[in-house]
Amino acid sequence: MRKSLLALVLLAGCASDTKYGECVGLGDWQNPKFSYDVSTRNIILGIIFIETIVVPVVVVTGKLFCPVGPARI
């Protein structure tokens, strides 16, 4: 029970957006106006909670890439 609660609290703390917009998952559409980078914080969280299966799946499918600035030309 404690691990589940801790996982949910930390998952809610995932970086889900930046000042440029929301983070997207592996198969999601990325806005061409912005440059995206892999969210290291979310990857580390997924590795720590690999045994729960839910956290890594949510990170990869929904919070893997975060916009970091305007698109580079």
PDB file of N, CA, C, O and CB in Angstrom:
ATOM      1  N   MET A   1       0.830  -1.193   0.000  1.00  0.00           N
ATOM      2  CA  MET A   1       0.000   0.000   0.000  1.00  0.00           C
ATOM      3  C   MET A   1       0.875   1.258   0.000  1.00  0.00           C
ATOM      4  O   MET A   1       0.605   2.203  -0.741  1.00  0.00           O
ATOM      5  CB  MET A   1      -0.945  -0.002   1.218  1.00  0.00           C
ATOM      6  N   ARG A   2       1.914   1.269   0.823  1.00  0.00           N
ATOM      7  CA  ARG A   2       2.775   2.448   0.911  1.00  0.00           C
ATOM      8  C   ARG A   2       3.491   2.705  -0.405  1.00  0.00           C
ATOM      9  O   ARG A   2       3.615   3.847  -0.846  1.00  0.00           O
ATOM     10  CB  ARG A   2       3.794   2.283   2.036  1.00  0.00           C
ATOM     11  N   LYS A   3       3.969   1.612  -1.037  1.00  0.00           N
ATOM     12  CA  LYS A   3       4.670   1.788  -2.312  1.00  0.00           C
ATOM     13  C   LYS A   3       3.738   2.354  -3.371  1.00  0.00           C
ATOM     14  O   LYS A   3       4.138   3.209  -4.161  1.00  0.00           O
ATOM     15  CB  LYS A   3       5.260   0.456  -2.790  1.00  0.00           C
ATOM     16  N   SER A   4       2.515   1.889  -3.393  1.00  0.00           N
ATOM     17  CA  SER A   4       1.547   2.384  -4.378  1.00  0.00           C
ATOM     18  C   SER A   4       1.260   3.867  -4.157  1.00  0.00           C
ATOM     19  O   SER A   4       1.204   4.649  -5.106  1.00  0.00           O
ATOM     20  CB  SER A   4       0.238   1.573  -4.303  1.00  0.00           C
ATOM     21  N   LEU A   5       1.084   4.233  -2.914  1.00  0.00           N
ATOM     22  CA  LEU A   5       0.807   5.629  -2.596  1.00  0.00           C
ATOM     23  C   LEU A   5       1.994   6.513  -2.954  1.00  0.00           C
ATOM     24  O   LEU A   5       1.827   7.597  -3.513  1.00  0.00           O
ATOM     25  CB  LEU A   5       0.463   5.782  -1.113  1.00  0.00           C
ATOM     26  N   LEU A   6       3.199   6.039  -2.627  1.00  0.00           N
ATOM     27  CA  LEU A   6       4.406   6.786  -2.951  1.00  0.00           C
ATOM     28  C   LEU A   6       4.570   6.928  -4.463  1.00  0.00           C
ATOM     29  O   LEU A   6       4.935   7.996  -4.956  1.00  0.00           O
ATOM     30  CB  LEU A   6       5.635   6.101  -2.347  1.00  0.00           C
ATOM     31  N   ALA A   7       4.300   5.851  -5.190  1.00  0.00           N
ATOM     32  CA  ALA A   7       4.397   5.891  -6.646  1.00  0.00           C
ATOM     33  C   ALA A   7       3.415   6.898  -7.233  1.00  0.00           C
ATOM     34  O   ALA A   7       3.767   7.647  -8.144  1.00  0.00           O
ATOM     35  CB  ALA A   7       4.141   4.504  -7.236  1.00  0.00           C
ATOM     36  N   LEU A   8       2.204   6.920  -6.725  1.00  0.00           N
ATOM     37  CA  LEU A   8       1.203   7.866  -7.230  1.00  0.00           C
ATOM     38  C   LEU A   8       1.588   9.309  -6.930  1.00  0.00           C
ATOM     39  O   LEU A   8       1.398  10.193  -7.766  1.00  0.00           O
ATOM     40  CB  LEU A   8      -0.163   7.561  -6.624  1.00  0.00           C
ATOM     41  N   VAL A   9       2.123   9.547  -5.746  1.00  0.00           N
ATOM     42  CA  VAL A   9       2.545  10.905  -5.378  1.00  0.00           C
ATOM     43  C   VAL A   9       3.686  11.359  -6.276  1.00  0.00           C
ATOM     44  O   VAL A   9       3.670  12.483  -6.779  1.00  0.00           O
ATOM     45  CB  VAL A   9       2.976  10.964  -3.892  1.00  0.00           C
ATOM     46  N   LEU A  10       4.676  10.495  -6.481  1.00  0.00           N
ATOM     47  CA  LEU A  10       5.807  10.872  -7.322  1.00  0.00           C
ATOM     48  C   LEU A  10       5.417  10.982  -8.789  1.00  0.00           C
ATOM     49  O   LEU A  10       5.946  11.824  -9.515  1.00  0.00           O
ATOM     50  CB  LEU A  10       6.927   9.870  -7.165  1.00  0.00           C
ATOM     51  N   LEU A  11       4.499  10.139  -9.222  1.00  0.00           N
ATOM     52  CA  LEU A  11       4.043  10.216 -10.602  1.00  0.00           C
ATOM     53  C   LEU A  11       3.331  11.538 -10.855  1.00  0.00           C
ATOM     54  O   LEU A  11       3.460  12.131 -11.927  1.00  0.00           O
ATOM     55  CB  LEU A  11       3.118   9.040 -10.931  1.00  0.00           C
ATOM     56  N   ALA A  12       2.590  11.986  -9.873  1.00  0.00           N
ATOM     57  CA  ALA A  12       1.921  13.276 -10.002  1.00  0.00           C
ATOM     58  C   ALA A  12       2.941  14.397 -10.071  1.00  0.00           C
ATOM     59  O   ALA A  12       2.651  15.468 -10.605  1.00  0.00           O
ATOM     60  CB  ALA A  12       0.957  13.507  -8.833  1.00  0.00           C
ATOM     61  N   GLY A  13       4.141  14.162  -9.533  1.00  0.00           N
ATOM     62  CA  GLY A  13       5.195  15.155  -9.553  1.00  0.00           C
ATOM     63  C   GLY A  13       6.034  15.130 -10.815  1.00  0.00           C
ATOM     64  O   GLY A  13       6.984  15.903 -10.937  1.00  0.00           O
ATOM     65  N   CYS A  14       5.700  14.249 -11.766  1.00  0.00           N
ATOM     66  CA  CYS A  14       6.435  14.206 -13.031  1.00  0.00           C
ATOM     67  C   CYS A  14       6.338  15.560 -13.726  1.00  0.00           C
ATOM     68  O   CYS A  14       5.326  16.255 -13.637  1.00  0.00           O
ATOM     69  CB  CYS A  14       5.890  13.081 -13.952  1.00  0.00           C
ATOM     70  N   ALA A  15       7.403  15.908 -14.408  1.00  0.00           N
ATOM     71  CA  ALA A  15       7.360  17.126 -15.203  1.00  0.00           C
ATOM     72  C   ALA A  15       6.384  16.884 -16.338  1.00  0.00           C
ATOM     73  O   ALA A  15       6.680  16.110 -17.247  1.00  0.00           O
ATOM     74  CB  ALA A  15       8.782  17.525 -15.741  1.00  0.00           C
ATOM     75  N   SER A  16       5.238  17.522 -16.307  1.00  0.00           N
ATOM     76  CA  SER A  16       4.241  17.282 -17.340  1.00  0.00           C
ATOM     77  C   SER A  16       4.116  18.453 -18.300  1.00  0.00           C
ATOM     78  O   SER A  16       3.495  18.328 -19.355  1.00  0.00           O
ATOM     79  CB  SER A  16       2.902  16.995 -16.710  1.00  0.00           C
ATOM     80  N   ASP A  17       4.695  19.579 -17.947  1.00  0.00           N
ATOM     81  CA  ASP A  17       4.685  20.693 -18.877  1.00  0.00           C
ATOM     82  C   ASP A  17       5.814  21.666 -18.538  1.00  0.00           C
ATOM     83  O   ASP A  17       6.374  21.642 -17.442  1.00  0.00           O
ATOM     84  CB  ASP A  17       3.321  21.409 -18.851  1.00  0.00           C
ATOM     85  N   THR A  18       6.121  22.498 -19.487  1.00  0.00           N
ATOM     86  CA  THR A  18       7.116  23.543 -19.318  1.00  0.00           C
ATOM     87  C   THR A  18       6.466  24.850 -19.730  1.00  0.00           C
ATOM     88  O   THR A  18       5.283  24.877 -20.069  1.00  0.00           O
ATOM     89  CB  THR A  18       8.412  23.255 -20.152  1.00  0.00           C
ATOM     90  N   LYS A  19       7.218  25.919 -19.703  1.00  0.00           N
ATOM     91  CA  LYS A  19       6.624  27.200 -20.109  1.00  0.00           C
ATOM     92  C   LYS A  19       6.303  27.218 -21.603  1.00  0.00           C
ATOM     93  O   LYS A  19       5.592  28.108 -22.069  1.00  0.00           O
ATOM     94  CB  LYS A  19       7.572  28.360 -19.765  1.00  0.00           C
ATOM     95  N   TYR A  20       6.820  26.241 -22.361  1.00  0.00           N
ATOM     96  CA  TYR A  20       6.546  26.162 -23.795  1.00  0.00           C
ATOM     97  C   TYR A  20       5.387  25.239 -24.128  1.00  0.00           C
ATOM     98  O   TYR A  20       4.913  25.240 -25.264  1.00  0.00           O
ATOM     99  CB  TYR A  20       7.773  25.702 -24.523  1.00  0.00           C
ATOM    100  N   GLY A  21       4.923  24.459 -23.176  1.00  0.00           N
ATOM    101  CA  GLY A  21       3.790  23.579 -23.420  1.00  0.00           C
ATOM    102  C   GLY A  21       3.915  22.262 -22.685  1.00  0.00           C
ATOM    103  O   GLY A  21       4.807  22.077 -21.857  1.00  0.00           O
ATOM    104  N   GLU A  22       3.006  21.342 -23.001  1.00  0.00           N
ATOM    105  CA  GLU A  22       2.953  20.051 -22.328  1.00  0.00           C
ATOM    106  C   GLU A  22       3.954  19.068 -22.886  1.00  0.00           C
ATOM    107  O   GLU A  22       4.309  19.121 -24.063  1.00  0.00           O
ATOM    108  CB  GLU A  22       1.577  19.474 -22.427  1.00  0.00           C
ATOM    109  N   CYS A  23       4.407  18.165 -22.028  1.00  0.00           N
ATOM    110  CA  CYS A  23       5.271  17.073 -22.468  1.00  0.00           C
ATOM    111  C   CYS A  23       4.426  16.059 -23.244  1.00  0.00           C
ATOM    112  O   CYS A  23       3.225  15.929 -23.006  1.00  0.00           O
ATOM    113  CB  CYS A  23       5.986  16.394 -21.250  1.00  0.00           C
ATOM    114  N   VAL A  24       5.054  15.356 -24.157  1.00  0.00           N
ATOM    115  CA  VAL A  24       4.349  14.378 -24.971  1.00  0.00           C
ATOM    116  C   VAL A  24       5.034  13.028 -24.865  1.00  0.00           C
ATOM    117  O   VAL A  24       6.191  12.934 -24.456  1.00  0.00           O
ATOM    118  CB  VAL A  24       4.279  14.833 -26.437  1.00  0.00           C
ATOM    119  N   GLY A  25       4.309  11.991 -25.237  1.00  0.00           N
ATOM    120  CA  GLY A  25       4.832  10.637 -25.172  1.00  0.00           C
ATOM    121  C   GLY A  25       5.546  10.222 -26.438  1.00  0.00           C
ATOM    122  O   GLY A  25       5.743  11.019 -27.355  1.00  0.00           O
ATOM    123  N   LEU A  26       5.929   8.962 -26.470  1.00  0.00           N
ATOM    124  CA  LEU A  26       6.707   8.417 -27.562  1.00  0.00           C
ATOM    125  C   LEU A  26       5.979   8.497 -28.900  1.00  0.00           C
ATOM    126  O   LEU A  26       6.591   8.842 -29.911  1.00  0.00           O
ATOM    127  CB  LEU A  26       7.066   6.996 -27.263  1.00  0.00           C
ATOM    128  N   GLY A  27       4.701   8.187 -28.925  1.00  0.00           N
ATOM    129  CA  GLY A  27       3.950   8.192 -30.179  1.00  0.00           C
ATOM    130  C   GLY A  27       3.096   9.424 -30.404  1.00  0.00           C
ATOM    131  O   GLY A  27       2.356   9.497 -31.384  1.00  0.00           O
ATOM    132  N   ASP A  28       3.191  10.389 -29.510  1.00  0.00           N
ATOM    133  CA  ASP A  28       2.357  11.589 -29.613  1.00  0.00           C
ATOM    134  C   ASP A  28       2.908  12.587 -30.623  1.00  0.00           C
ATOM    135  O   ASP A  28       4.083  12.547 -30.987  1.00  0.00           O
ATOM    136  CB  ASP A  28       2.232  12.255 -28.255  1.00  0.00           C
ATOM    137  N   TRP A  29       2.035  13.478 -31.062  1.00  0.00           N
ATOM    138  CA  TRP A  29       2.393  14.512 -32.016  1.00  0.00           C
ATOM    139  C   TRP A  29       3.189  15.605 -31.315  1.00  0.00           C
ATOM    140  O   TRP A  29       2.802  16.077 -30.246  1.00  0.00           O
ATOM    141  CB  TRP A  29       1.135  15.097 -32.686  1.00  0.00           C
ATOM    142  N   GLN A  30       4.305  16.004 -31.924  1.00  0.00           N
ATOM    143  CA  GLN A  30       5.121  17.093 -31.390  1.00  0.00           C
ATOM    144  C   GLN A  30       4.893  18.335 -32.239  1.00  0.00           C
ATOM    145  O   GLN A  30       4.912  18.274 -33.469  1.00  0.00           O
ATOM    146  CB  GLN A  30       6.632  16.707 -31.363  1.00  0.00           C
ATOM    147  N   ASN A  31       4.681  19.444 -31.579  1.00  0.00           N
ATOM    148  CA  ASN A  31       4.458  20.712 -32.252  1.00  0.00           C
ATOM    149  C   ASN A  31       5.750  21.133 -32.975  1.00  0.00           C
ATOM    150  O   ASN A  31       6.792  21.260 -32.333  1.00  0.00           O
ATOM    151  CB  ASN A  31       4.002  21.805 -31.235  1.00  0.00           C
ATOM    152  N   PRO A  32       5.698  21.348 -34.284  1.00  0.00           N
ATOM    153  CA  PRO A  32       6.910  21.709 -35.023  1.00  0.00           C
ATOM    154  C   PRO A  32       7.467  23.094 -34.677  1.00  0.00           C
ATOM    155  O   PRO A  32       8.589  23.420 -35.064  1.00  0.00           O
ATOM    156  CB  PRO A  32       6.627  21.650 -36.491  1.00  0.00           C
ATOM    157  N   LYS A  33       6.701  23.904 -33.960  1.00  0.00           N
ATOM    158  CA  LYS A  33       7.171  25.231 -33.578  1.00  0.00           C
ATOM    159  C   LYS A  33       8.152  25.187 -32.404  1.00  0.00           C
ATOM    160  O   LYS A  33       8.803  26.187 -32.101  1.00  0.00           O
ATOM    161  CB  LYS A  33       5.988  26.112 -33.225  1.00  0.00           C
ATOM    162  N   PHE A  34       8.260  24.020 -31.737  1.00  0.00           N
ATOM    163  CA  PHE A  34       9.105  23.898 -30.562  1.00  0.00           C
ATOM    164  C   PHE A  34      10.138  22.801 -30.730  1.00  0.00           C
ATOM    165  O   PHE A  34       9.949  21.849 -31.488  1.00  0.00           O
ATOM    166  CB  PHE A  34       8.264  23.633 -29.337  1.00  0.00           C
ATOM    167  N   SER A  35      11.227  22.957 -30.010  1.00  0.00           N
ATOM    168  CA  SER A  35      12.276  21.942 -29.957  1.00  0.00           C
ATOM    169  C   SER A  35      12.021  21.095 -28.709  1.00  0.00           C
ATOM    170  O   SER A  35      11.768  21.637 -27.633  1.00  0.00           O
ATOM    171  CB  SER A  35      13.722  22.595 -29.934  1.00  0.00           C
ATOM    172  N   TYR A  36      12.087  19.768 -28.849  1.00  0.00           N
ATOM    173  CA  TYR A  36      11.803  18.861 -27.731  1.00  0.00           C
ATOM    174  C   TYR A  36      13.069  18.145 -27.289  1.00  0.00           C
ATOM    175  O   TYR A  36      13.972  17.903 -28.089  1.00  0.00           O
ATOM    176  CB  TYR A  36      10.725  17.834 -28.123  1.00  0.00           C
ATOM    177  N   ASP A  37      13.122  17.810 -26.003  1.00  0.00           N
ATOM    178  CA  ASP A  37      14.234  17.058 -25.437  1.00  0.00           C
ATOM    179  C   ASP A  37      13.660  16.007 -24.495  1.00  0.00           C
ATOM    180  O   ASP A  37      12.572  16.183 -23.948  1.00  0.00           O
ATOM    181  CB  ASP A  37      15.242  17.997 -24.693  1.00  0.00           C
ATOM    182  N   VAL A  38      14.391  14.923 -24.311  1.00  0.00           N
ATOM    183  CA  VAL A  38      13.950  13.862 -23.410  1.00  0.00           C
ATOM    184  C   VAL A  38      13.996  14.380 -21.976  1.00  0.00           C
ATOM    185  O   VAL A  38      14.961  15.027 -21.570  1.00  0.00           O
ATOM    186  CB  VAL A  38      14.834  12.588 -23.569  1.00  0.00           C
ATOM    187  N   SER A  39      12.952  14.091 -21.221  1.00  0.00           N
ATOM    188  CA  SER A  39      12.872  14.521 -19.830  1.00  0.00           C
ATOM    189  C   SER A  39      13.662  13.552 -18.951  1.00  0.00           C
ATOM    190  O   SER A  39      13.195  12.452 -18.654  1.00  0.00           O
ATOM    191  CB  SER A  39      11.394  14.607 -19.363  1.00  0.00           C
ATOM    192  N   THR A  40      14.850  13.962 -18.540  1.00  0.00           N
ATOM    193  CA  THR A  40      15.714  13.117 -17.717  1.00  0.00           C
ATOM    194  C   THR A  40      15.053  12.805 -16.377  1.00  0.00           C
ATOM    195  O   THR A  40      15.162  11.688 -15.870  1.00  0.00           O
ATOM    196  CB  THR A  40      17.071  13.797 -17.491  1.00  0.00           C
ATOM    197  N   ARG A  41      14.384  13.772 -15.820  1.00  0.00           N
ATOM    198  CA  ARG A  41      13.707  13.576 -14.529  1.00  0.00           C
ATOM    199  C   ARG A  41      12.677  12.456 -14.620  1.00  0.00           C
ATOM    200  O   ARG A  41      12.595  11.613 -13.727  1.00  0.00           O
ATOM    201  CB  ARG A  41      13.026  14.881 -14.070  1.00  0.00           C
ATOM    202  N   ASN A  42      11.895  12.445 -15.691  1.00  0.00           N
ATOM    203  CA  ASN A  42      10.875  11.421 -15.845  1.00  0.00           C
ATOM    204  C   ASN A  42      11.491  10.049 -16.129  1.00  0.00           C
ATOM    205  O   ASN A  42      10.959   9.035 -15.677  1.00  0.00           O
ATOM    206  CB  ASN A  42       9.917  11.805 -16.961  1.00  0.00           C
ATOM    207  N   ILE A  43      12.596  10.000 -16.866  1.00  0.00           N
ATOM    208  CA  ILE A  43      13.281   8.738 -17.123  1.00  0.00           C
ATOM    209  C   ILE A  43      13.808   8.148 -15.814  1.00  0.00           C
ATOM    210  O   ILE A  43      13.650   6.953 -15.568  1.00  0.00           O
ATOM    211  CB  ILE A  43      14.435   8.942 -18.129  1.00  0.00           C
ATOM    212  N   ILE A  44      14.426   8.969 -14.983  1.00  0.00           N
ATOM    213  CA  ILE A  44      14.946   8.500 -13.699  1.00  0.00           C
ATOM    214  C   ILE A  44      13.813   7.983 -12.819  1.00  0.00           C
ATOM    215  O   ILE A  44      13.959   6.958 -12.153  1.00  0.00           O
ATOM    216  CB  ILE A  44      15.707   9.627 -12.979  1.00  0.00           C
ATOM    217  N   LEU A  45      12.690   8.685 -12.817  1.00  0.00           N
ATOM    218  CA  LEU A  45      11.533   8.247 -12.055  1.00  0.00           C
ATOM    219  C   LEU A  45      11.037   6.896 -12.549  1.00  0.00           C
ATOM    220  O   LEU A  45      10.679   6.035 -11.744  1.00  0.00           O
ATOM    221  CB  LEU A  45      10.418   9.282 -12.140  1.00  0.00           C
ATOM    222  N   GLY A  46      11.012   6.703 -13.861  1.00  0.00           N
ATOM    223  CA  GLY A  46      10.598   5.421 -14.429  1.00  0.00           C
ATOM    224  C   GLY A  46      11.533   4.295 -14.054  1.00  0.00           C
ATOM    225  O   GLY A  46      11.086   3.174 -13.807  1.00  0.00           O
ATOM    226  N   ILE A  47      12.832   4.575 -14.006  1.00  0.00           N
ATOM    227  CA  ILE A  47      13.814   3.555 -13.631  1.00  0.00           C
ATOM    228  C   ILE A  47      13.668   3.185 -12.155  1.00  0.00           C
ATOM    229  O   ILE A  47      13.724   2.008 -11.798  1.00  0.00           O
ATOM    230  CB  ILE A  47      15.246   4.051 -13.917  1.00  0.00           C
ATOM    231  N   ILE A  48      13.484   4.176 -11.312  1.00  0.00           N
ATOM    232  CA  ILE A  48      13.336   3.912  -9.878  1.00  0.00           C
ATOM    233  C   ILE A  48      12.118   3.031  -9.612  1.00  0.00           C
ATOM    234  O   ILE A  48      12.169   2.134  -8.771  1.00  0.00           O
ATOM    235  CB  ILE A  48      13.216   5.234  -9.095  1.00  0.00           C
ATOM    236  N   PHE A  49      11.032   3.284 -10.323  1.00  0.00           N
ATOM    237  CA  PHE A  49       9.791   2.550 -10.096  1.00  0.00           C
ATOM    238  C   PHE A  49       9.520   1.496 -11.164  1.00  0.00           C
ATOM    239  O   PHE A  49       8.363   1.218 -11.478  1.00  0.00           O
ATOM    240  CB  PHE A  49       8.635   3.510 -10.036  1.00  0.00           C
ATOM    241  N   ILE A  50      10.577   0.906 -11.729  1.00  0.00           N
ATOM    242  CA  ILE A  50      10.433  -0.090 -12.785  1.00  0.00           C
ATOM    243  C   ILE A  50       9.601  -1.290 -12.340  1.00  0.00           C
ATOM    244  O   ILE A  50       8.915  -1.906 -13.156  1.00  0.00           O
ATOM    245  CB  ILE A  50      11.798  -0.557 -13.244  1.00  0.00           C
ATOM    246  N   GLU A  51       9.658  -1.621 -11.061  1.00  0.00           N
ATOM    247  CA  GLU A  51       8.925  -2.783 -10.563  1.00  0.00           C
ATOM    248  C   GLU A  51       7.416  -2.572 -10.555  1.00  0.00           C
ATOM    249  O   GLU A  51       6.661  -3.543 -10.520  1.00  0.00           O
ATOM    250  CB  GLU A  51       9.393  -3.124  -9.173  1.00  0.00           C
ATOM    251  N   THR A  52       6.969  -1.335 -10.586  1.00  0.00           N
ATOM    252  CA  THR A  52       5.529  -1.080 -10.561  1.00  0.00           C
ATOM    253  C   THR A  52       4.888  -1.218 -11.931  1.00  0.00           C
ATOM    254  O   THR A  52       3.667  -1.348 -12.025  1.00  0.00           O
ATOM    255  CB  THR A  52       5.259   0.299 -10.017  1.00  0.00           C
ATOM    256  N   ILE A  53       5.654  -1.195 -12.962  1.00  0.00           N
ATOM    257  CA  ILE A  53       5.233  -1.295 -14.360  1.00  0.00           C
ATOM    258  C   ILE A  53       4.410  -0.088 -14.797  1.00  0.00           C
ATOM    259  O   ILE A  53       4.576   0.383 -15.922  1.00  0.00           O
ATOM    260  CB  ILE A  53       4.431  -2.567 -14.573  1.00  0.00           C
ATOM    261  N   VAL A  54       3.544   0.417 -13.957  1.00  0.00           N
ATOM    262  CA  VAL A  54       2.668   1.524 -14.329  1.00  0.00           C
ATOM    263  C   VAL A  54       3.461   2.807 -14.569  1.00  0.00           C
ATOM    264  O   VAL A  54       3.236   3.489 -15.568  1.00  0.00           O
ATOM    265  CB  VAL A  54       1.618   1.754 -13.243  1.00  0.00           C
ATOM    266  N   VAL A  55       4.378   3.143 -13.678  1.00  0.00           N
ATOM    267  CA  VAL A  55       5.125   4.395 -13.790  1.00  0.00           C
ATOM    268  C   VAL A  55       5.939   4.455 -15.083  1.00  0.00           C
ATOM    269  O   VAL A  55       5.842   5.449 -15.803  1.00  0.00           O
ATOM    270  CB  VAL A  55       6.048   4.564 -12.586  1.00  0.00           C
ATOM    271  N   PRO A  56       6.740   3.429 -15.408  1.00  0.00           N
ATOM    272  CA  PRO A  56       7.495   3.506 -16.664  1.00  0.00           C
ATOM    273  C   PRO A  56       6.598   3.587 -17.899  1.00  0.00           C
ATOM    274  O   PRO A  56       6.933   4.277 -18.863  1.00  0.00           O
ATOM    275  CB  PRO A  56       8.405   2.305 -16.785  1.00  0.00           C
ATOM    276  N   VAL A  57       5.480   2.901 -17.877  1.00  0.00           N
ATOM    277  CA  VAL A  57       4.563   2.941 -19.026  1.00  0.00           C
ATOM    278  C   VAL A  57       3.991   4.339 -19.193  1.00  0.00           C
ATOM    279  O   VAL A  57       3.914   4.846 -20.312  1.00  0.00           O
ATOM    280  CB  VAL A  57       3.420   1.914 -18.855  1.00  0.00           C
ATOM    281  N   VAL A  58       3.589   4.966 -18.098  1.00  0.00           N
ATOM    282  CA  VAL A  58       3.046   6.326 -18.168  1.00  0.00           C
ATOM    283  C   VAL A  58       4.108   7.303 -18.648  1.00  0.00           C
ATOM    284  O   VAL A  58       3.819   8.192 -19.449  1.00  0.00           O
ATOM    285  CB  VAL A  58       2.502   6.765 -16.797  1.00  0.00           C
ATOM    286  N   VAL A  59       5.332   7.145 -18.166  1.00  0.00           N
ATOM    287  CA  VAL A  59       6.415   8.046 -18.569  1.00  0.00           C
ATOM    288  C   VAL A  59       6.671   7.924 -20.072  1.00  0.00           C
ATOM    289  O   VAL A  59       6.753   8.935 -20.769  1.00  0.00           O
ATOM    290  CB  VAL A  59       7.710   7.735 -17.775  1.00  0.00           C
ATOM    291  N   VAL A  60       6.795   6.702 -20.570  1.00  0.00           N
ATOM    292  CA  VAL A  60       7.119   6.516 -21.989  1.00  0.00           C
ATOM    293  C   VAL A  60       5.955   6.910 -22.890  1.00  0.00           C
ATOM    294  O   VAL A  60       6.171   7.500 -23.948  1.00  0.00           O
ATOM    295  CB  VAL A  60       7.509   5.065 -22.255  1.00  0.00           C
ATOM    296  N   THR A  61       4.736   6.597 -22.492  1.00  0.00           N
ATOM    297  CA  THR A  61       3.595   6.892 -23.364  1.00  0.00           C
ATOM    298  C   THR A  61       3.046   8.300 -23.216  1.00  0.00           C
ATOM    299  O   THR A  61       2.292   8.754 -24.076  1.00  0.00           O
ATOM    300  CB  THR A  61       2.504   5.921 -23.097  1.00  0.00           C
ATOM    301  N   GLY A  62       3.404   9.004 -22.148  1.00  0.00           N
ATOM    302  CA  GLY A  62       2.789  10.308 -21.968  1.00  0.00           C
ATOM    303  C   GLY A  62       3.685  11.462 -21.578  1.00  0.00           C
ATOM    304  O   GLY A  62       3.283  12.616 -21.726  1.00  0.00           O
ATOM    305  N   LYS A  63       4.879  11.200 -21.088  1.00  0.00           N
ATOM    306  CA  LYS A  63       5.692  12.295 -20.552  1.00  0.00           C
ATOM    307  C   LYS A  63       7.160  12.184 -20.927  1.00  0.00           C
ATOM    308  O   LYS A  63       8.011  12.616 -20.149  1.00  0.00           O
ATOM    309  CB  LYS A  63       5.564  12.340 -19.056  1.00  0.00           C
ATOM    310  N   LEU A  64       7.491  11.631 -22.069  1.00  0.00           N
ATOM    311  CA  LEU A  64       8.886  11.375 -22.412  1.00  0.00           C
ATOM    312  C   LEU A  64       9.607  12.608 -22.958  1.00  0.00           C
ATOM    313  O   LEU A  64      10.742  12.885 -22.569  1.00  0.00           O
ATOM    314  CB  LEU A  64       8.960  10.262 -23.423  1.00  0.00           C
ATOM    315  N   PHE A  65       8.962  13.344 -23.849  1.00  0.00           N
ATOM    316  CA  PHE A  65       9.585  14.508 -24.480  1.00  0.00           C
ATOM    317  C   PHE A  65       8.922  15.783 -24.013  1.00  0.00           C
ATOM    318  O   PHE A  65       7.697  15.896 -24.025  1.00  0.00           O
ATOM    319  CB  PHE A  65       9.513  14.406 -26.002  1.00  0.00           C
ATOM    320  N   CYS A  66       9.738  16.752 -23.598  1.00  0.00           N
ATOM    321  CA  CYS A  66       9.203  18.033 -23.147  1.00  0.00           C
ATOM    322  C   CYS A  66       9.753  19.151 -24.030  1.00  0.00           C
ATOM    323  O   CYS A  66      10.928  19.127 -24.395  1.00  0.00           O
ATOM    324  CB  CYS A  66       9.555  18.287 -21.655  1.00  0.00           C
ATOM    325  N   PRO A  67       8.913  20.132 -24.377  1.00  0.00           N
ATOM    326  CA  PRO A  67       9.414  21.247 -25.191  1.00  0.00           C
ATOM    327  C   PRO A  67      10.374  22.098 -24.380  1.00  0.00           C
ATOM    328  O   PRO A  67      10.115  22.425 -23.222  1.00  0.00           O
ATOM    329  CB  PRO A  67       8.247  22.113 -25.717  1.00  0.00           C
ATOM    330  N   VAL A  68      11.494  22.453 -25.011  1.00  0.00           N
ATOM    331  CA  VAL A  68      12.519  23.214 -24.297  1.00  0.00           C
ATOM    332  C   VAL A  68      12.754  24.599 -24.886  1.00  0.00           C
ATOM    333  O   VAL A  68      13.507  25.393 -24.321  1.00  0.00           O
ATOM    334  CB  VAL A  68      13.812  22.448 -24.296  1.00  0.00           C
ATOM    335  N   GLY A  69      12.125  24.892 -26.004  1.00  0.00           N
ATOM    336  CA  GLY A  69      12.301  26.213 -26.603  1.00  0.00           C
ATOM    337  C   GLY A  69      11.777  26.251 -28.014  1.00  0.00           C
ATOM    338  O   GLY A  69      11.264  25.253 -28.521  1.00  0.00           O
ATOM    339  N   PRO A  70      11.900  27.394 -28.651  1.00  0.00           N
ATOM    340  CA  PRO A  70      11.456  27.515 -30.031  1.00  0.00           C
ATOM    341  C   PRO A  70      12.248  26.563 -30.942  1.00  0.00           C
ATOM    342  O   PRO A  70      13.383  26.195 -30.641  1.00  0.00           O
ATOM    343  CB  PRO A  70      11.606  28.970 -30.512  1.00  0.00           C
ATOM    344  N   ALA A  71      11.630  26.181 -32.043  1.00  0.00           N
ATOM    345  CA  ALA A  71      12.275  25.264 -32.982  1.00  0.00           C
ATOM    346  C   ALA A  71      13.531  25.880 -33.557  1.00  0.00           C
ATOM    347  O   ALA A  71      13.583  27.076 -33.846  1.00  0.00           O
ATOM    348  CB  ALA A  71      11.317  24.880 -34.106  1.00  0.00           C
ATOM    349  N   ARG A  72      14.548  25.036 -33.720  1.00  0.00           N
ATOM    350  CA  ARG A  72      15.791  25.490 -34.340  1.00  0.00           C
ATOM    351  C   ARG A  72      15.672  25.311 -35.840  1.00  0.00           C
ATOM    352  O   ARG A  72      15.200  24.282 -36.323  1.00  0.00           O
ATOM    353  CB  ARG A  72      17.022  24.716 -33.783  1.00  0.00           C
ATOM    354  N   ILE A  73      16.100  26.307 -36.556  1.00  0.00           N
ATOM    355  CA  ILE A  73      15.996  26.233 -38.027  1.00  0.00           C
ATOM    356  C   ILE A  73      17.288  25.746 -38.625  1.00  0.00           C
ATOM    357  O   ILE A  73      17.394  25.619 -39.845  1.00  0.00           O
ATOM    358  CB  ILE A  73      15.630  27.597 -38.624  1.00  0.00           C
TER     359      ILE A  73
END
